[in-house]
């Protein structure tokens, strides 16, 4: 596919020269699909994402199959990705058993998934915040002992559908505890998409003041209220250089019904290209990948950029 329009590149002051996109479409994006996607389609999806230039692609999750049936094929899928040299393939692990399964297949990057609120922790992990941190402690310790990179996801950082707005100090407390376990990286999740730029800046500043460096922080925004890109820009202005996104805007959260899709990777790349920020991603190839996956899923892509580029007529060469 050849894009019919490209953004004019106009760099802005105070922004990082390069951003690493942490692609979550194959895991977070697909986990909500009611119809099980064949393993071969998932493997091809990840290979196509890698061909677009994405260097970090979250591959799957080693949770118990009864909790996320869509990802029950982790043991079958992960070996099919062995040929992707130079591509980081993080996997989500919920506990020590999940870590064992991941390590047995050669995974070198894992992620644990915590919550800033008690209600979501109970619904998602069947335990409270403190109990979940206790559960993660041996997981992180063993992973680090084996030289494995560990990402800590923290959900409900800006708002919770049951508890409402989440105080910044509460998020900082849990985030700091998660990082103190030994995580290399922290991903701040706006799980229900209620964040606004000022809130983002306040949380990032508070985390810095608590001793969490900006270069260890990634952001994970949902676009429920159309704020994902503006929130991302606020994070970039603060110095954040890792942004989570999902190809085609797929995904949500199976335990928070008000959570709509993730920030679409194509929409993010369009903005970053326009700002002159390097990503290493070919927007044409990525758009074609999301169009292909939409065909596999039997519905249009939610991404505005995918729709805009794929629906434009072929360019005329007439003078």
N, C-alpha and C positions, 0 to 999 in steps of 0.2 A: 504494500500500500504506500502511495506517495501522498503526503499531506498537501492540501491545496493552499493552506495559509500557514505562515509561521509568525511568531511574535517578533516584533522589533526588539533587539537587545539594547536596553538602556540601563546600565548599571546604576545602582543607588549606593550612596555612601554608608559606611558602617555595617555592611553585610559580609558574611564569610565568602571567600572566593569559590569554595566547593562545599557541597552538601552530600552526605552519604544517605541514600534512601534505603531504609530497612523495609523491604517488600514483604507484606504479610498476607497477600492475596491467597496463596496456596494453603495457608492454615486458617487464619482469622477470616479470610474472605469466603472460604468454602465451608467452614464448620457449621454454618447455619442452613446450608442447603438441605431441603427435606428429602430430595431424591439423591441417593448415593451416587456420587460421581465415580466412574470406573477408575481404577488405579492407573491404567495406561493413559487416560486423559489427564490425570493429575501430573504424571511424570512428563508428558509432553508439554503441559502448561508451564511447568518449572523450567524445562529446557528452552522454551520460547522466551520466557522472562529473562533467562540468562543471556540469550542471544541478543536481547535488546540492550544489554550493557549493565543490567542490574547485578551488582556484585554481592549483595546480601539478600538472600531469599529464604524466609522462614518456611521450612518444608512441611512440617507436620507436628503432631502432638502425640506424646506417649501417655495419654490419660487412659483410664479404663474404657474399653469400647462401649460399655452401657451408658456412659455419660456423654460421649460425643461419637455416635455411631459413624458419622461421616469420615472420621479419622482412624477407624479401626484397622485400616490397612497399613499402618505405619511401618511394620516389619517388612511388608512387601514393597512399599514405595521407596523407602530410603536407599536400599541397595541399587535401585534403578537410576540413582543420581550420582553414582560413583565416578562417572566420566566428566563431571563438571569441575574440572581443575580450576583453581583460583576463585571459585565462588563459595562464599560462606553460606552454610546451610544450617542455621539454628533450628532447634526443635524444642517444643515446650515439654517440660516434665513436671508433674504435680507432686512427686514424692520420690523416695528412694527406689521403689520398685520401677517407676518410670525412668529414673536415671540409669538403673541397671540395664533396662531394655535398650535405651539410647546408646550407652557406652558399648554394649555388645555389638552394635552395628557400626561402630566407629565414629559416632557423632563427636564433634570437637567444640561445638557451641551449643549451650543449652539455655533455657529461660525458665524461671519460676514466676508464678502469677499470684500476686498478693492484692489486697484491697485496703483502701484507706478508711473504709467504713465497716462497722460491725455487721450491719444487715446484709450487705453484699457478700462479705466474707462467709457468713452463715449459709447464704443461698448458693454461693459458687463453690465453696470449699468445705462446707458442712462443719465449720469450726470458727471460732472468733479470730480477731486479728492477732492477738498474742499467741494463740495456739497455732495459727498458720505459720507465724514466724518461727516457732519452735519446730514445726514440721520441716521448714525449709533449711534450718541450720545444718543438719547432717548432709543434706543434698548439696548445698553450696560447698561445704567443707570437703566432701569427697571429690566433687568436680574440680575444685581448685587444686587438690592434691594430685589429680591426674593431668593437670595442665589445661583443663577445659575452660573456655571463656564462659562467663555466667552473666546473663542479663536478668535484671529484676523488673518485672512489669508491676506497676501499681495502678490499679483501676480506681474509678470514682474519685479522681483527684480534684474535680471541680464541682460536681453535684451528684446526688444519689436520688433515684426515683422514690425511695422510701424515707430517706432522712433529710432530703432537701439539700440546700447549699452546704458544702463541706468546708469548715474553717481551715484557712491556710496553715495555721499552727498544727492542726491535727494531721494534715497531709505530710507536713515536714517531719513530724515525730515518727510516723510510720516509715516514710521514705528513708530517713536517717537510720532507723533500725534495720531496714532491709539492706542498705548499703554496708552497714557495720557487720553484717554476716559475711561479707567478702565479695559481694557482687561487683563486677567490673563496670557495669552500665545500668542506668536507671531509665526506664521508659514511663513517662507520665501520661496516664490514660484519661482522656475526657470521654468516658464511656457512654454518656448519654448526650454528648454534644452541646452542653450548656455554657461552656467557657466563652469568655470575651477577652480581647487583647489586654486590657488592664489587669484582669485577674491572672492571666498568664504571666505577665511581667512581675506581679507581686509574688506569685509562687516561686518563680525562678530566683528572684532576689532573696527571698526568705530561705530557700535551699542553699544558696551560696553562703548566706550569713551563718547557716548551721553547719557549714563545712563540706557541703556537697558541690564539687567543682562543676562548672558549666560543661566542660569537655567530657564529663561522664553521663550527661543527661541527653535523652532523646525525647521527642514529643509524639504523641499518638492521639490525633484529633478525629472525632466523628463530625459529620456535617449535618446533623439533625436540624440546626437552625441557620445553616449556610455560613457558619463562622470558621470553618476549618482552615481556609487559606489565610484569613486575616489573623487568626491565632498563630498560624505557622510563621507568618511574617513577623509578628511580635517576638516569637521565640528566636528567629534568625537575628533580629535586631539586638537581642540580648547576648548573642554569640553561640547559640545552639547550632550544631552542624549535623545532627542525626535526626531524620524525620521519618516516622513510620507512615506507610501508605499502602493502599491495596489496589492492584490493577483493576481498572474498570469500576472502582468504587464499591466492590463487593464487601459484604460482611455487616456485622452488627454485634450483638451479644446475646447468646441464647438464654442468659439469666436476667437480662434487663430488657423488657419488651419495648421500652421507649427508645432504645438505642438503634438508630438507623445506620446507614452505611459508613464505612471508613472514608477518610479523605482519599479520593481517586488519585492514583499515581500519575496518570496522564495530566490531570488538572494541576498537580504539583509541579510536574516537569515543565508544563507550559509557563507557569509563573516564574520558575527558576531560570528557564531559558530567556525569558523576557528581562530578567534582572542581570543576565550575564553571569549567572552562577553555574559552575560546572557540576554535572552529575554523572557524566559518562553514559547517559541513557539516550538511545535513539528513539525519539518520540514516534516516528513512523512505524518502526518495528513493534514498539510497545502497543500502539493503537491497534495494529493488525492482530496482535496477540489477544487483546481484549475483545475484539470483534469475533475472532475465532472462538474464544471461550463462551461468549454470549450465544453463539450458534449451538455449542454443545449443551448449554443450559436451557436453550429454547426461549430466550427472552432478551430484549435489548440491554445494552450496558447502561448502568445508571450514570456513568461519567459524562459530564457535559462536553468535555474535550473529545472524547471518543465519538460521541454523537455528531459533533460539529465537523470533525475531520472526515468521518466515514460517510457522512451524508452529502458532502460537497460534491458537485459535479466535476468530472474530469476537466482539467484546464484546456482551453482552446488555444491552438497554435496559430490561429489566423491573425493577420495584422489588422 
